[in-house]
Amino acid sequence: MFDWPPSFFRKRPAKPRIERLEVLHLGRSYPVAIRRNATARRLILRVRADTGEAVLTLPRRTNMSQARDFLDRHGGWLAARMARLPEAVAFEPGCIVPFRGLPHVIEHAGSARGGVECRPGVDGDPGRLIVAGDPRHLARRLTDFFKREARAELARASAAYARQLNVRITRISIKDTRSRWGSCSATGALSFSWRLILAPPEVLDYLAAHEVAHRVELNHSPRYWAVVARLCPHWQSSESWLTRHGAGLHRFGASDAATVAPLP
């Protein structure tokens, strides 16, 4: 007889059910996801700039009737916010996407083997990203290309900063994160969003410095920011670029990341 471990018989917690409400404004319906937060002190309505999803956060004791009333009163705000969302840009031939901060036109080239060739722009014209192979796989091939380029650039920059601080990096992961551009674990594992390869090189470089600095200070104290400033003197301008333009990077291709805009 097989000796089952005790953990096998433990009841696994059910995934929380996502509640939703519909908001009607001028004949149009807007779905809103409901999230409950025990620490929230007021109702907060946010819109994710990449996916267009609206989320309403409720304090613990707020009931659905109060949520409905709140949404009815803010239907105009929600409609206006949705109208200002940036248009999504698919990875398709003819579309223009940023690569290392510069615009590039996606082109398809028929070929037995798939691959991506980058040709820089000349005399102010956009560059070209030429994707070969089956056109059905163009979006995936281009995404894979961006991920490889991001990994190579972030690994290089992170290693250089790690040498300056005499610290060890154990692993680098490339993801499409929702709430942050990068992270650093206590064991030295770094994680970055592949979308940083779409941003100007100095922004990607800053994020590498930002996360490697956490190997010295695993916090955001004044001492931590002093380390960042020593590694990356342009960190403030890069942080400002991300604040102004970072959310727009999530509209290119398939997106998993999220940003929010609370009600004033």
C-alpha positions in Angstrom: 0.0 0.0 0.0 1.3 3.5 -0.9 2.0 5.7 2.1 0.3 9.0 1.2 1.9 12.1 2.8 -0.4 13.9 5.3 -0.3 17.0 3.0 -2.2 15.1 0.4 -5.3 14.9 2.5 -5.4 18.6 3.4 -8.2 20.5 1.9 -6.8 23.0 -0.6 -8.3 26.5 -0.3 -10.7 27.4 -3.1 -9.8 30.1 -5.4 -11.6 33.3 -4.6 -14.6 34.0 -6.9 -14.3 37.2 -8.8 -17.5 39.3 -8.4 -18.5 41.6 -11.2 -20.9 44.4 -11.8 -22.1 46.2 -15.0 -22.1 50.0 -15.3 -24.4 51.6 -17.9 -23.5 55.0 -19.2 -25.1 56.6 -22.3 -26.3 53.2 -23.5 -22.9 51.5 -23.2 -22.1 48.8 -20.7 -18.8 48.6 -18.7 -17.9 45.5 -16.7 -16.2 46.2 -13.4 -14.4 43.5 -11.3 -14.9 43.7 -7.6 -12.0 43.2 -5.2 -12.3 43.2 -1.4 -9.5 44.5 0.8 -9.6 44.3 4.5 -7.3 47.3 4.9 -9.1 49.6 2.4 -10.7 52.6 4.0 -12.7 53.8 1.0 -14.0 52.6 -2.3 -11.5 53.0 -5.1 -12.2 52.6 -8.8 -9.2 52.0 -11.1 -8.7 51.2 -14.8 -5.9 49.0 -16.0 -4.3 51.0 -18.9 -3.2 47.9 -20.8 -6.3 45.7 -20.8 -9.0 48.3 -20.1 -10.3 46.3 -17.2 -12.0 48.4 -14.5 -11.6 47.2 -10.8 -13.5 48.5 -7.8 -11.8 47.9 -4.4 -14.2 47.6 -1.5 -13.5 48.0 2.3 -14.3 44.9 4.3 -17.8 46.0 5.4 -19.0 47.5 2.2 -21.9 45.6 0.7 -22.7 45.1 -3.0 -25.6 47.6 -2.8 -23.2 50.3 -1.8 -20.8 49.3 -4.5 -23.6 49.5 -7.1 -24.6 53.0 -5.9 -20.9 54.1 -6.1 -20.5 52.8 -9.6 -23.8 54.4 -10.8 -22.5 57.8 -9.5 -19.2 57.4 -11.3 -20.3 56.0 -14.6 -19.3 59.2 -16.4 -15.8 59.1 -14.9 -15.4 55.4 -15.9 -16.6 56.1 -19.5 -14.2 59.1 -19.8 -11.3 57.0 -18.5 -12.0 54.2 -20.9 -12.1 56.6 -23.8 -8.6 57.9 -22.9 -7.0 54.4 -22.9 -4.2 54.0 -25.5 -5.1 51.9 -28.5 -3.6 48.4 -28.4 -1.0 47.7 -31.1 -0.8 44.1 -32.3 2.4 42.4 -33.5 1.3 42.4 -37.1 2.9 43.4 -40.4 2.7 47.2 -40.9 2.4 48.0 -37.2 5.0 50.3 -35.6 6.4 49.2 -32.3 9.3 50.6 -30.2 12.6 48.7 -29.9 15.3 50.1 -27.6 13.2 53.3 -27.5 13.1 53.8 -31.3 10.2 53.1 -33.7 10.3 50.0 -35.9 7.9 48.8 -38.6 7.0 45.1 -38.4 7.5 43.3 -41.8 7.0 39.7 -42.8 9.3 37.8 -45.0 8.4 34.4 -46.3 11.0 31.8 -45.5 11.3 28.1 -44.5 13.0 29.1 -41.3 11.6 31.6 -38.8 13.7 34.4 -37.3 13.8 38.1 -36.7 16.2 40.6 -38.3 16.5 44.1 -37.0 17.5 46.9 -39.4 17.9 50.3 -37.9 16.3 53.4 -39.3 18.1 55.8 -41.7 17.7 59.5 -42.0 14.9 59.7 -39.4 12.9 56.8 -40.9 11.7 54.1 -38.6 13.7 50.9 -38.3 12.5 47.5 -39.5 11.8 44.3 -37.7 11.7 41.6 -40.4 10.1 38.4 -39.1 10.5 35.4 -41.3 8.6 32.1 -41.4 5.0 31.1 -41.2 2.9 34.3 -40.8 0.7 32.6 -38.2 3.6 32.5 -35.8 4.8 36.1 -36.4 3.6 37.5 -33.1 5.1 34.7 -31.1 8.4 34.9 -32.9 8.6 38.7 -32.4 7.8 38.3 -28.7 10.4 35.6 -28.3 12.9 37.9 -30.0 12.2 40.7 -27.6 12.5 38.4 -24.6 15.9 37.1 -25.8 17.2 40.6 -26.4 15.9 41.8 -23.0 17.5 38.8 -21.2 20.9 39.5 -22.9 20.9 43.2 -22.2 19.7 42.9 -18.6 22.1 40.0 -17.8 25.0 42.1 -19.1 24.0 45.3 -17.2 23.2 43.3 -14.0 26.5 41.5 -14.1 28.4 44.8 -14.5 26.6 46.4 -11.5 27.0 43.3 -9.4 30.8 43.5 -10.0 30.8 47.1 -8.8 29.0 46.2 -5.6 30.9 42.9 -5.2 27.6 41.0 -4.8 26.3 37.8 -6.4 23.4 37.3 -8.8 22.0 33.8 -8.7 19.4 33.9 -11.5 17.8 36.2 -14.0 14.2 35.6 -15.1 12.3 37.4 -17.8 8.6 37.7 -17.4 5.6 39.9 -18.3 4.9 41.2 -14.8 1.7 43.0 -13.8 2.7 45.4 -11.1 6.5 46.0 -11.3 9.3 46.2 -13.8 11.7 44.1 -11.8 12.3 42.4 -8.5 15.1 41.0 -6.4 14.9 38.2 -3.9 16.9 37.7 -0.7 18.8 35.0 -2.5 19.9 37.2 -5.4 17.4 36.1 -8.0 16.4 38.9 -10.3 13.3 39.2 -12.3 12.5 41.7 -15.1 9.8 42.6 -17.5 10.7 41.8 -21.1 9.0 45.1 -22.1 12.0 47.0 -20.9 13.6 46.2 -24.2 11.0 48.5 -25.8 12.2 51.4 -23.7 15.3 53.6 -24.3 18.5 51.7 -23.3 19.2 54.0 -20.3 15.8 53.0 -18.8 16.6 49.3 -19.0 20.1 50.1 -17.6 18.5 51.9 -14.7 16.2 49.0 -13.9 19.2 46.7 -13.8 20.9 49.0 -11.3 17.7 49.4 -9.3 17.4 45.6 -8.7 21.1 44.9 -8.2 21.2 47.6 -5.5 18.7 45.6 -3.5 21.5 43.0 -3.0 23.0 45.6 -0.6 19.8 47.2 0.7 16.7 45.0 0.4 14.4 48.0 0.9 13.8 51.5 -0.4 15.5 53.5 2.3 17.7 56.6 1.8 20.7 54.3 2.0 19.3 52.2 -0.8 18.7 55.2 -3.1 22.3 56.4 -2.4 23.5 53.0 -3.8 21.3 53.5 -6.9 22.6 57.0 -7.4 26.2 55.8 -7.2 25.6 53.0 -9.8 23.3 55.0 -12.1 23.6 58.8 -12.0 20.7 59.2 -14.5 18.3 57.2 -12.4 15.9 60.1 -11.8 15.4 60.8 -15.5 14.8 57.1 -16.2 12.4 56.8 -13.3 10.5 59.8 -14.7 10.4 58.3 -18.1 8.8 55.1 -16.7 6.3 57.2 -14.8 5.2 59.1 -17.9 5.5 56.3 -20.6 5.8 53.0 -18.8 2.1 52.1 -18.9 2.1 52.6 -22.7 4.6 49.7 -23.2 1.9 47.3 -22.2 -0.3 48.1 -25.1 2.1 46.4 -27.6 1.4 42.7 -28.4 -0.1 40.4 -25.8 -0.1 42.1 -22.4 -0.2 40.8 -18.8 1.0 43.9 -17.0 -1.3 46.4 -15.3 -1.3 50.0 -14.1 -4.1 51.8 -12.3 -5.5 55.3 -12.1 -7.5 56.0 -8.9 -10.3 58.4 -8.8 -9.2 62.0 -7.8 
